[in-house]
Amino acid sequence: MSLIYYFSVHCYRVLGLILVLCVGASVSSGQKLRVSDADVVLERMEEVQASGEIKGGDGAAPKSRVSGGVLANRHSGNEDQSRLVRAIYRESARHSLDPNLVFAIVWQESRFKLNAISSKNARGPMQLMPETAARFGVHDPHDPDQAVSGGVAYLVWLLDRFGGNVSLALAAFNSGEMAVEAYLYGRTIVLNNGRVINRGGIRNDGIPPYAETVNYVRSIAQRYRLLSRASVKRVVQ
């Protein structure tokens, strides 16, 4: 058996396990979730939901995800899925990130579909908006290597911007860094396109009270924990 064949089979098995774990992940609205015991506690999610603060957005709503979007017939096939898995491991190692977090993000963004295009034109497995892709040198967001390289670089940039706080970085990945800063510091921000963020100057923990963003962060936290537990079991068995 050749090394390439062995590695390809291994990648398919890893992706299969991740898909099973992600599909099986469910989130209870009353849970208190942590992405990392060191720096992330998502204890206020249920308080925000109960208070009725969550809304669809105030002129700066997060970008729509792949559901309801258009799919282009591009980059299909097992080899591309294998490349996606390899890229996630490679870029996670490059930036000293836990690959389970990246796997959880890719699942939430696109369900590992390389050809995903949302109604807001977010593209590829990491659903990069065109301006974000350009910022991080991604010419083809449907290419697994480029998509993961740019998406992980953007995630690392957000982690640096928010002091390593994974919750805020995830919220910004979904709704934009300006939205997170607006609620983190209680500021009203007017974007170049005229949209207003946080018109009331509300200050909270930095998670914008958009239903999609709250659910996005919570869902990734749940899947990350599930994948991490599975990884520990594989190591100790």
C-alpha positions, 0 to 999 in steps of 0.5 A: 500500500502506497503512503499516498493511498494510506494517507488519503484513506486516513483523511477520509476516515478523519473527515467521516468521524468529524462529520458524524460528531458534528451532525450529532452535536446538539445545543441546549439553550440552557447550557453554559458552554466553554470553548477553552477553560482558559479564556472563554466562558459563554455563560451569558448566552441564555441571559441574553436570550431570556432578556429579549436582547437578541434581534436580527440586527440593527443595520449591520446584521451578520452575513447569511450562511450557506443555507438558502444560498446558491451552490456552484458546481466546483471542486467536488470529489474525494480528493478535494475533501482530503485536501481540505482535511490536510489543509486544516491540520497544516494551517492549524499547526502553522498558527499553533491552533487546535485543529478541532476548533477549525473543523468546528468552524468549517462545519458551521460555515459550510458543512465542508462543502467546497462549492458553498456560496451564500446569498451574501456571496460568502464563498467556500468551506470557510465562507469568506466574504470577497473583501476578507478573501482579498485581505488575506490573499485568497484568490479562489475561496473554493480551493481548499488550500487557499480557503483554509490558509486565508480563513485561519489567518483571519481567525488568528488576526481576530484572536490577536485583535481580541486578546486571545478571546475565542468567543469574541473572535468567533463572533467577529468571524460571523458578524464582523470585528466592528460589531464586536467592538461596538458592543464590547465598548458600548459604542455606536459605529457608522460603517462606510456604507451608512449602516449603523451598529449598536445605535443604542450604545449598549455595552455587553460582553462583546457578543453582538445580540444577533440571533445568528451570531449568538447561535453561531458561537454557541454551536461551534463551542458545542462541536469543539468540545465534542471533537476535543473529547473524541480526540482525547479518547483516541489518544488514551485508547 
